[in-house]
Amino acid sequence: MTIDFNPLYPKLVNLILDTVFVVDESGQIVFVSEACWQLLGYSPAEMIGTPILNYIHSEDRERTLNAARRVMSGRSHTDFENRYLHKDGHAVHILWSARWSEEDRLRIAVARDVTALRRADQTRNALYRISEAAHEAETLRALCDGVYSIIGELFPESDLYLGFHQASSGRLNLPDWRTKNGWIDWQVTPDSALAEVFGSGKALLASRDPAREGLGLRHDTGSGVANWLAVPLVSQETVLGVLVIEHSSATVEYDEADQSLLAFVATQVATVVERKRAEEHLRFLAHHDGLTGLTNRSLFYDRLETALRSANRNEGRLALLYLDVNDFKQINDTMGHEAGDQLLIEMAQRLRDCTRDADTVARMGGDEFTVLLTDVHGRDSVENAMAKIREILTLPVALGGATVRVSCSIGSAMYPEDGDTASQLVSKADSAMYASKRQL
């Protein structure tokens, strides 16, 4: 029995899970199978008679045209990949097999959706690159810049916000992408979608707030367009910060696949951020006093040596102050070591408050502190600085329910008058401090 398959061809084509396209030599779609619904969200009736270029991602049009010309010259394609735009606006990665029918002057192609495979590739690449960025980045900001580049490739048309939560203030610190090292301070307003993310510790798809970039609209006030997506950075059940992407177009929506991908990246980022913060804290402890947070003896000598080299090159002047708290042992003995520690912390903060950012305050050990004053103009300016320090340190201090007053002894040394090396200046200032103490 002879079977006529011609009537069956349309049915057979429409049973194929991949989408079949037939395009004429002018680029018009003359046939498309019903699988186009699933692939791009359009019906065959919507696509037939329209240019195939209408559906191709703008960044892939030129190379797609070049590939089409090769097919039309008689060279079949079996592994060409490009991106089309779904009816809802998101990109679809398509792998093509195409050939040219010279007799019919038609380009016949089968399109397979490989978006899921590309997402898996992107996820693996993101994990590798985040690990690489964590290894190479020396600071938290450098890590943020690496993440910014990675997210920019995963979501190329979205704006990115990467914020770190400050538990004490409820605010966020965000890298200022317009500058190399700058940061932005953000208030998380209670009526925003971002506040909901911090409150729940869960990812959220919501609508972009056009009046407040990055904050998002809550569900009950949004337009229903999911063009805002935030995932928390969570480590050991603590919300460290948040990753936010948003799109300015109301025709582009994120979906659960986007949320899963960003959440995966956020998990890696949170782990790296926690480790990077720990590393920075260890570096800080290596160069700072554990009780007061001041520069320690080792870092102080490094800065003093650097300041001396600079002063020598520029014929500048600097001063070194050496001071200690009078009768500190008596406070320790009568009020306890905890009160003594609180006094040292208070003295350290007062020294920070009455010196310039360019100066260095250090704890040398016990109740002894040093202050490095750079770019001084003469001994009078040094005496004025010492008088200011004495005045501030002698203000009353509340310790354990009591109010006490303390005084300090200060010695000074100037470069180049009192020495031209670190050891000479420290020795001179130390001797002057003890001479001052003996006069009490």
One Martini backbone bead per residue (centre of mass of N, CA, C, O) as a GRO file, in nm:
protein
  440
    1MET     BB    1   0.096   0.037   0.023
    2THR     BB    2   0.043   0.368  -0.056
    3ILE     BB    3   0.162   0.664   0.102
    4ASP     BB    4   0.052   0.996   0.156
    5PHE     BB    5   0.253   1.247   0.317
    6ASN     BB    6   0.174   1.539   0.248
    7PRO     BB    7  -0.061   1.593   0.457
    8LEU     BB    8   0.141   1.531   0.713
    9TYR     BB    9   0.363   1.747   0.729
   10PRO     BB   10   0.239   1.973   0.911
   11LYS     BB   11   0.195   1.785   1.155
   12LEU     BB   12   0.486   1.690   1.191
   13VAL     BB   13   0.615   1.968   1.232
   14ASN     BB   14   0.425   2.043   1.487
   15LEU     BB   15   0.557   1.800   1.666
   16ILE     BB   16   0.804   1.945   1.693
   17LEU     BB   17   0.978   2.094   1.950
   18ASP     BB   18   1.114   2.241   1.760
   19THR     BB   19   1.162   2.519   1.552
   20VAL     BB   20   1.029   2.600   1.233
   21PHE     BB   21   1.184   2.782   0.968
   22VAL     BB   22   1.077   2.997   0.688
   23VAL     BB   23   1.285   3.193   0.465
   24ASP     BB   24   1.330   3.429   0.255
   25GLU     BB   25   1.557   3.626   0.071
   26SER     BB   26   1.435   3.897   0.229
   27GLY     BB   27   1.354   3.792   0.541
   28GLN     BB   28   1.080   3.652   0.535
   29ILE     BB   29   0.826   3.491   0.692
   30VAL     BB   30   0.648   3.194   0.564
   31PHE     BB   31   0.721   2.992   0.810
   32VAL     BB   32   0.592   2.851   1.129
   33SER     BB   33   0.581   2.672   1.390
   34GLU     BB   34   0.406   2.616   1.690
   35ALA     BB   35   0.672   2.631   1.876
   36CYS     BB   36   0.687   2.949   1.896
   37TRP     BB   37   0.530   2.991   2.146
   38GLN     BB   38   0.746   2.871   2.342
   39LEU     BB   39   0.997   3.033   2.241
   40LEU     BB   40   0.857   3.359   2.191
   41GLY     BB   41   0.522   3.405   2.228
   42TYR     BB   42   0.428   3.356   1.940
   43SER     BB   43   0.237   3.324   1.677
   44PRO     BB   44   0.232   3.234   1.356
   45ALA     BB   45   0.051   3.473   1.260
   46GLU     BB   46   0.246   3.699   1.378
   47MET     BB   47   0.513   3.610   1.201
   48ILE     BB   48   0.396   3.585   0.937
   49GLY     BB   49   0.531   3.838   0.720
   50THR     BB   50   0.783   3.897   0.887
   51PRO     BB   51   1.079   3.998   0.990
   52ILE     BB   52   1.334   3.828   1.142
   53LEU     BB   53   1.484   4.083   1.264
   54ASN     BB   54   1.263   4.167   1.478
   55TYR     BB   55   1.374   3.916   1.691
   56ILE     BB   56   1.660   4.014   1.713
   57HIS     BB   57   1.914   4.091   1.878
   58SER     BB   58   2.093   4.376   1.834
   59GLU     BB   59   2.386   4.244   1.892
   60ASP     BB   60   2.321   3.992   1.660
   61ARG     BB   61   2.251   4.089   1.368
   62GLU     BB   62   2.512   4.099   1.198
   63ARG     BB   63   2.603   3.797   1.236
   64THR     BB   64   2.334   3.680   1.129
   65LEU     BB   65   2.354   3.790   0.843
   66ASN     BB   66   2.619   3.648   0.774
   67ALA     BB   67   2.508   3.361   0.815
   68ALA     BB   68   2.281   3.379   0.602
   69ARG     BB   69   2.467   3.419   0.359
   70ARG     BB   70   2.611   3.148   0.383
   71VAL     BB   71   2.360   2.972   0.344
   72MET     BB   72   2.277   3.103   0.063
   73SER     BB   73   2.561   2.987  -0.062
   74GLY     BB   74   2.548   2.663   0.054
   75ARG     BB   75   2.619   2.677   0.369
   76SER     BB   76   2.570   2.497   0.625
   77HIS     BB   77   2.416   2.502   0.952
   78THR     BB   78   2.463   2.347   1.303
   79ASP     BB   79   2.605   2.589   1.528
   80PHE     BB   80   2.433   2.843   1.554
   81GLU     BB   81   2.438   3.132   1.782
   82ASN     BB   82   2.172   3.327   1.936
   83ARG     BB   83   1.955   3.611   2.002
   84TYR     BB   84   1.631   3.647   2.113
   85LEU     BB   85   1.306   3.800   2.157
   86HIS     BB   86   1.072   3.791   2.359
   87LYS     BB   87   0.761   3.916   2.405
   88ASP     BB   88   0.847   4.004   2.716
   89GLY     BB   89   1.188   4.078   2.657
   90HIS     BB   90   1.354   3.839   2.682
   91ALA     BB   91   1.620   3.640   2.632
   92VAL     BB   92   1.698   3.395   2.368
   93HIS     BB   93   1.876   3.107   2.327
   94ILE     BB   94   1.988   2.991   1.998
   95LEU     BB   95   2.008   2.689   1.812
   96TRP     BB   96   2.116   2.623   1.479
   97SER     BB   97   1.969   2.466   1.178
   98ALA     BB   98   2.075   2.527   0.833
   99ARG     BB   99   1.936   2.572   0.496
  100TRP     BB  100   1.937   2.584   0.135
  101SER     BB  101   1.682   2.631  -0.117
  102GLU     BB  102   1.724   2.677  -0.446
  103GLU     BB  103   1.453   2.601  -0.572
  104ASP     BB  104   1.280   2.788  -0.352
  105ARG     BB  105   1.429   3.024  -0.216
  106LEU     BB  106   1.495   2.899   0.086
  107ARG     BB  107   1.517   2.916   0.442
  108ILE     BB  108   1.590   2.637   0.652
  109ALA     BB  109   1.505   2.604   1.008
  110VAL     BB  110   1.621   2.495   1.334
  111ALA     BB  111   1.512   2.575   1.672
  112ARG     BB  112   1.690   2.583   1.986
  113ASP     BB  113   1.657   2.603   2.327
  114VAL     BB  114   1.959   2.721   2.533
  115THR     BB  115   1.919   2.891   2.795
  116ALA     BB  116   1.973   2.691   3.026
  117LEU     BB  117   2.264   2.629   2.945
  118ARG     BB  118   2.369   2.923   2.966
  119ARG     BB  119   2.303   2.960   3.262
  120ALA     BB  120   2.493   2.741   3.359
  121ASP     BB  121   2.745   2.872   3.247
  122GLN     BB  122   2.717   3.140   3.399
  123THR     BB  123   2.729   3.020   3.681
  124ARG     BB  124   3.008   2.894   3.662
  125ASN     BB  125   3.157   3.153   3.582
  126ALA     BB  126   3.076   3.319   3.829
  127LEU     BB  127   3.209   3.142   4.041
  128TYR     BB  128   3.495   3.163   3.932
  129ARG     BB  129   3.518   3.482   3.927
  130ILE     BB  130   3.462   3.530   4.225
  131SER     BB  131   3.701   3.369   4.327
  132GLU     BB  132   3.907   3.537   4.173
  133ALA     BB  133   3.834   3.812   4.299
  134ALA     BB  134   3.893   3.727   4.593
  135HIS     BB  135   4.198   3.669   4.544
  136GLU     BB  136   4.276   3.960   4.416
  137ALA     BB  137   4.141   4.122   4.625
  138GLU     BB  138   4.235   4.360   4.884
  139THR     BB  139   3.943   4.478   4.891
  140LEU     BB  140   3.611   4.535   4.911
  141ARG     BB  141   3.594   4.723   4.665
  142ALA     BB  142   3.735   4.535   4.463
  143LEU     BB  143   3.521   4.317   4.484
  144CYS     BB  144   3.282   4.487   4.387
  145ASP     BB  145   3.395   4.542   4.104
  146GLY     BB  146   3.392   4.245   4.017
  147VAL     BB  147   3.085   4.199   4.055
  148TYR     BB  148   2.990   4.418   3.861
  149SER     BB  149   3.102   4.280   3.607
  150ILE     BB  150   2.949   4.011   3.630
  151ILE     BB  151   2.655   4.119   3.643
  152GLY     BB  152   2.676   4.280   3.375
  153GLU     BB  153   2.677   4.008   3.206
  154LEU     BB  154   2.415   3.873   3.311
  155PHE     BB  155   2.282   4.191   3.327
  156PRO     BB  156   2.332   4.425   3.086
  157GLU     BB  157   2.044   4.613   3.128
  158SER     BB  158   2.116   4.662   3.430
  159ASP     BB  159   2.098   4.787   3.745
  160LEU     BB  160   2.337   4.810   4.016
  161TYR     BB  161   2.319   4.709   4.371
  162LEU     BB  162   2.567   4.713   4.645
  163GLY     BB  163   2.496   4.642   4.984
  164PHE     BB  164   2.585   4.726   5.330
  165HIS     BB  165   2.493   4.653   5.645
  166GLN     BB  166   2.415   4.873   5.924
  167ALA     BB  167   2.304   4.782   6.224
  168SER     BB  168   2.319   5.052   6.394
  169SER     BB  169   2.157   5.235   6.152
  170GLY     BB  170   2.017   5.085   5.891
  171ARG     BB  171   2.220   5.128   5.672
  172LEU     BB  172   2.395   5.180   5.360
  173ASN     BB  173   2.679   5.063   5.176
  174LEU     BB  174   2.788   5.193   4.857
  175PRO     BB  175   2.925   5.181   4.571
  176ASP     BB  176   3.065   5.426   4.361
  177TRP     BB  177   3.077   5.380   4.021
  178ARG     BB  178   3.193   5.678   3.946
  179THR     BB  179   3.422   5.580   4.128
  180LYS     BB  180   3.703   5.420   4.255
  181ASN     BB  181   3.647   5.459   4.605
  182GLY     BB  182   3.364   5.529   4.656
  183TRP     BB  183   3.083   5.600   4.876
  184ILE     BB  184   2.740   5.531   4.977
  185ASP     BB  185   2.475   5.661   5.169
  186TRP     BB  186   2.187   5.473   5.282
  187GLN     BB  187   1.836   5.479   5.315
  188VAL     BB  188   1.603   5.249   5.445
  189THR     BB  189   1.290   5.260   5.374
  190PRO     BB  190   1.002   5.123   5.510
  191ASP     BB  191   0.825   5.145   5.216
  192SER     BB  192   1.014   4.941   5.086
  193ALA     BB  193   1.129   4.659   4.934
  194LEU     BB  194   1.405   4.654   5.075
  195ALA     BB  195   1.295   4.634   5.366
  196GLU     BB  196   1.167   4.353   5.319
  197VAL     BB  197   1.429   4.199   5.273
  198PHE     BB  198   1.554   4.258   5.553
  199GLY     BB  199   1.314   4.149   5.726
  200SER     BB  200   1.313   3.846   5.582
  201GLY     BB  201   1.574   3.737   5.416
  202LYS     BB  202   1.445   3.757   5.119
  203ALA     BB  203   1.365   3.734   4.815
  204LEU     BB  204   1.254   3.989   4.558
  205LEU     BB  205   0.982   4.062   4.347
  206ALA     BB  206   0.934   4.378   4.184
  207SER     BB  207   0.895   4.719   4.149
  208ARG     BB  208   1.001   4.993   4.022
  209ASP     BB  209   1.111   5.308   4.149
  210PRO     BB  210   1.128   5.607   3.981
  211ALA     BB  211   1.192   5.795   4.249
  212ARG     BB  212   1.372   5.533   4.374
  213GLU     BB  213   1.655   5.410   4.331
  214GLY     BB  214   1.669   5.060   4.433
  215LEU     BB  215   1.411   5.024   4.637
  216GLY     BB  216   1.133   4.984   4.553
  217LEU     BB  217   0.814   4.840   4.543
  218ARG     BB  218   0.563   4.740   4.690
  219HIS     BB  219   0.313   4.526   4.620
  220ASP     BB  220   0.065   4.735   4.692
  221THR     BB  221   0.214   4.976   4.487
  222GLY     BB  222   0.260   4.839   4.236
  223SER     BB  223   0.235   4.761   3.881
  224GLY     BB  224   0.336   4.441   3.834
  225VAL     BB  225   0.627   4.488   3.740
  226ALA     BB  226   0.922   4.274   3.737
  227ASN     BB  227   1.188   4.522   3.745
  228TRP     BB  228   1.270   4.407   4.041
  229LEU     BB  229   1.565   4.270   4.219
  230ALA     BB  230   1.627   4.100   4.539
  231VAL     BB  231   1.913   3.979   4.731
  232PRO     BB  232   2.048   3.852   5.000
  233LEU     BB  233   2.331   3.867   5.216
  234VAL     BB  234   2.402   3.554   5.365
  235SER     BB  235   2.558   3.482   5.694
  236GLN     BB  236   2.486   3.306   5.950
  237GLU     BB  237   2.188   3.444   5.955
  238THR     BB  238   2.312   3.713   5.830
  239VAL     BB  239   2.255   4.031   5.702
  240LEU     BB  240   2.497   4.200   5.509
  241GLY     BB  241   2.313   4.248   5.243
  242VAL     BB  242   2.265   4.350   4.887
  243LEU     BB  243   2.119   4.258   4.571
  244VAL     BB  244   2.043   4.480   4.294
  245ILE     BB  245   1.807   4.480   4.024
  246GLU     BB  246   1.715   4.703   3.746
  247HIS     BB  247   1.460   4.821   3.512
  248SER     BB  248   1.334   5.089   3.322
  249SER     BB  249   1.153   4.890   3.182
  250ALA     BB  250   0.811   4.774   3.159
  251THR     BB  251   0.880   4.520   2.949
  252VAL     BB  252   1.078   4.414   3.167
  253GLU     BB  253   1.116   4.089   3.323
  254TYR     BB  254   1.163   3.907   3.591
  255ASP     BB  255   1.236   3.579   3.704
  256GLU     BB  256   1.300   3.287   3.867
  257ALA     BB  257   1.566   3.241   3.717
  258ASP     BB  258   1.694   3.509   3.795
  259GLN     BB  259   1.672   3.466   4.099
  260SER     BB  260   1.847   3.210   4.114
  261LEU     BB  261   2.103   3.332   3.996
  262LEU     BB  262   2.138   3.569   4.199
  263ALA     BB  263   2.136   3.390   4.453
  264PHE     BB  264   2.389   3.234   4.388
  265VAL     BB  265   2.577   3.477   4.377
  266ALA     BB  266   2.512   3.584   4.665
  267THR     BB  267   2.628   3.344   4.818
  268GLN     BB  268   2.919   3.387   4.726
  269VAL     BB  269   2.951   3.680   4.815
  270ALA     BB  270   2.896   3.642   5.118
  271THR     BB  271   3.136   3.456   5.171
  272VAL     BB  272   3.355   3.654   5.071
  273VAL     BB  273   3.287   3.897   5.250
  274GLU     BB  274   3.336   3.757   5.518
  275ARG     BB  275   3.633   3.692   5.456
  276LYS     BB  276   3.727   3.982   5.390
  277ARG     BB  277   3.658   4.103   5.663
  278ALA     BB  278   3.841   3.918   5.826
  279GLU     BB  279   4.104   4.003   5.689
  280GLU     BB  280   4.083   4.306   5.756
  281HIS     BB  281   4.075   4.264   6.061
  282LEU     BB  282   4.352   4.129   6.085
  283ARG     BB  283   4.510   4.366   5.965
  284PHE     BB  284   4.421   4.567   6.177
  285LEU     BB  285   4.535   4.413   6.429
  286ALA     BB  286   4.836   4.421   6.328
  287HIS     BB  287   4.818   4.773   6.343
  288HIS     BB  288   4.640   4.767   6.611
  289ASP     BB  289   4.486   4.834   6.894
  290GLY     BB  290   4.262   4.636   7.064
  291LEU     BB  291   4.130   4.852   7.258
  292THR     BB  292   4.140   5.150   7.089
  293GLY     BB  293   4.231   5.140   6.765
  294LEU     BB  294   4.501   5.231   6.746
  295THR     BB  295   4.793   5.272   6.657
  296ASN     BB  296   5.068   5.092   6.671
  297ARG     BB  297   5.400   5.068   6.711
  298SER     BB  298   5.471   4.957   6.431
  299LEU     BB  299   5.309   5.161   6.252
  300PHE     BB  300   5.425   5.417   6.372
  301TYR     BB  301   5.718   5.378   6.272
  302ASP     BB  302   5.646   5.374   5.974
  303ARG     BB  303   5.524   5.662   5.966
  304LEU     BB  304   5.768   5.810   6.072
  305GLU     BB  305   5.963   5.732   5.846
  306THR     BB  306   5.794   5.851   5.617
  307ALA     BB  307   5.785   6.144   5.727
  308LEU     BB  308   6.092   6.189   5.725
  309ARG     BB  309   6.137   6.154   5.421
  310SER     BB  310   5.947   6.382   5.335
  311ALA     BB  311   6.083   6.613   5.499
  312ASN     BB  312   6.359   6.586   5.362
  313ARG     BB  313   6.269   6.643   5.067
  314ASN     BB  314   6.080   6.918   5.158
  315GLU     BB  315   6.180   7.074   5.407
  316GLY     BB  316   6.034   6.987   5.659
  317ARG     BB  317   5.816   6.956   5.951
  318LEU     BB  318   5.806   6.784   6.274
  319ALA     BB  319   5.620   6.622   6.548
  320LEU     BB  320   5.668   6.465   6.875
  321LEU     BB  321   5.446   6.309   7.103
  322TYR     BB  322   5.472   6.221   7.455
  323LEU     BB  323   5.234   6.034   7.662
  324ASP     BB  324   5.073   6.020   7.989
  325VAL     BB  325   4.886   5.901   8.258
  326ASN     BB  326   4.824   6.016   8.554
  327ASP     BB  327   4.765   5.787   8.797
  328PHE     BB  328   4.671   5.511   8.666
  329LYS     BB  329   4.728   5.295   8.884
  330GLN     BB  330   4.522   5.400   9.089
  331ILE     BB  331   4.271   5.342   8.921
  332ASN     BB  332   4.316   5.040   8.895
  333ASP     BB  333   4.327   4.977   9.207
  334THR     BB  334   4.042   5.121   9.291
  335MET     BB  335   3.843   5.052   9.016
  336GLY     BB  336   3.980   4.880   8.810
  337HIS     BB  337   4.049   4.751   8.497
  338GLU     BB  338   3.792   4.834   8.349
  339ALA     BB  339   3.819   5.134   8.412
  340GLY     BB  340   4.097   5.164   8.281
  341ASP     BB  341   4.007   5.091   7.996
  342GLN     BB  342   3.794   5.316   7.964
  343LEU     BB  343   3.998   5.544   7.989
  344LEU     BB  344   4.172   5.474   7.742
  345ILE     BB  345   3.947   5.498   7.535
  346GLU     BB  346   3.881   5.796   7.595
  347MET     BB  347   4.163   5.913   7.536
  348ALA     BB  348   4.178   5.818   7.243
  349GLN     BB  349   3.931   5.978   7.140
  350ARG     BB  350   4.037   6.261   7.217
  351LEU     BB  351   4.287   6.251   7.039
  352ARG     BB  352   4.134   6.230   6.775
  353ASP     BB  353   3.959   6.496   6.807
  354CYS     BB  354   4.243   6.693   6.845
  355THR     BB  355   4.323   6.593   6.557
  356ARG     BB  356   4.430   6.534   6.254
  357ASP     BB  357   4.410   6.328   5.985
  358ALA     BB  358   4.729   6.352   5.924
  359ASP     BB  359   4.764   6.243   6.191
  360THR     BB  360   4.917   6.030   6.453
  361VAL     BB  361   4.774   5.792   6.675
  362ALA     BB  362   4.927   5.612   6.952
  363ARG     BB  363   4.981   5.303   7.121
  364MET     BB  364   5.263   5.187   7.312
  365GLY     BB  365   5.153   5.125   7.603
  366GLY     BB  366   4.943   5.123   7.831
  367ASP     BB  367   4.948   5.486   7.908
  368GLU     BB  368   5.095   5.527   7.629
  369PHE     BB  369   5.139   5.798   7.392
  370THR     BB  370   5.133   5.912   7.047
  371VAL     BB  371   5.208   6.209   6.836
  372LEU     BB  372   5.196   6.287   6.489
  373LEU     BB  373   5.312   6.593   6.349
  374THR     BB  374   5.254   6.738   6.049
  375ASP     BB  375   5.334   7.024   5.911
  376VAL     BB  376   5.491   7.225   6.086
  377HIS     BB  377   5.575   7.583   6.179
  378GLY     BB  378   5.649   7.547   6.491
  379ARG     BB  379   5.672   7.560   6.832
  380ASP     BB  380   5.407   7.707   6.883
  381SER     BB  381   5.220   7.496   6.748
  382VAL     BB  382   5.298   7.269   6.944
  383GLU     BB  383   5.211   7.407   7.208
  384ASN     BB  384   4.913   7.433   7.123
  385ALA     BB  385   4.859   7.129   7.095
  386MET     BB  386   4.930   7.055   7.390
  387ALA     BB  387   4.718   7.236   7.527
  388LYS     BB  388   4.472   7.101   7.396
  389ILE     BB  389   4.520   6.818   7.511
  390ARG     BB  390   4.516   6.888   7.810
  391GLU     BB  391   4.230   7.005   7.817
  392ILE     BB  392   4.076   6.748   7.717
  393LEU     BB  393   4.195   6.528   7.920
  394THR     BB  394   4.084   6.697   8.191
  395LEU     BB  395   3.819   6.616   8.154
  396PRO     BB  396   3.565   6.463   8.263
  397VAL     BB  397   3.511   6.114   8.374
  398ALA     BB  398   3.303   5.836   8.336
  399LEU     BB  399   3.332   5.581   8.604
  400GLY     BB  400   3.137   5.363   8.744
  401GLY     BB  401   2.946   5.621   8.850
  402ALA     BB  402   3.196   5.806   8.832
  403THR     BB  403   3.387   6.111   8.858
  404VAL     BB  404   3.686   6.194   8.686
  405ARG     BB  405   4.023   6.327   8.700
  406VAL     BB  406   4.284   6.387   8.466
  407SER     BB  407   4.625   6.380   8.375
  408CYS     BB  408   4.912   6.483   8.174
  409SER     BB  409   5.220   6.397   8.022
  410ILE     BB  410   5.436   6.597   7.803
  411GLY     BB  411   5.645   6.537   7.522
  412SER     BB  412   5.885   6.685   7.285
  413ALA     BB  413   5.977   6.666   6.926
  414MET     BB  414   6.183   6.797   6.656
  415TYR     BB  415   6.200   6.835   6.308
  416PRO     BB  416   6.548   6.883   6.315
  417GLU     BB  417   6.635   6.988   6.601
  418ASP     BB  418   6.608   6.687   6.781
  419GLY     BB  419   6.632   6.518   6.510
  420ASP     BB  420   6.670   6.260   6.220
  421THR     BB  421   6.541   6.019   6.381
  422ALA     BB  422   6.329   5.811   6.530
  423SER     BB  423   6.492   5.743   6.789
  424GLN     BB  424   6.562   6.035   6.867
  425LEU     BB  425   6.273   6.146   6.895
  426VAL     BB  426   6.161   5.943   7.100
  427SER     BB  427   6.373   5.991   7.321
  428LYS     BB  428   6.325   6.293   7.356
  429ALA     BB  429   6.018   6.283   7.425
  430ASP     BB  430   6.038   6.086   7.662
  431SER     BB  431   6.222   6.259   7.841
  432ALA     BB  432   6.030   6.506   7.850
  433MET     BB  433   5.798   6.362   7.989
  434TYR     BB  434   5.950   6.280   8.254
  435ALA     BB  435   6.024   6.566   8.329
  436SER     BB  436   5.730   6.660   8.362
  437LYS     BB  437   5.651   6.452   8.586
  438ARG     BB  438   5.868   6.548   8.805
  439GLN     BB  439   5.713   6.838   8.847
  440LEU     BB  440   5.452   6.737   9.018
   0.00000   0.00000   0.00000
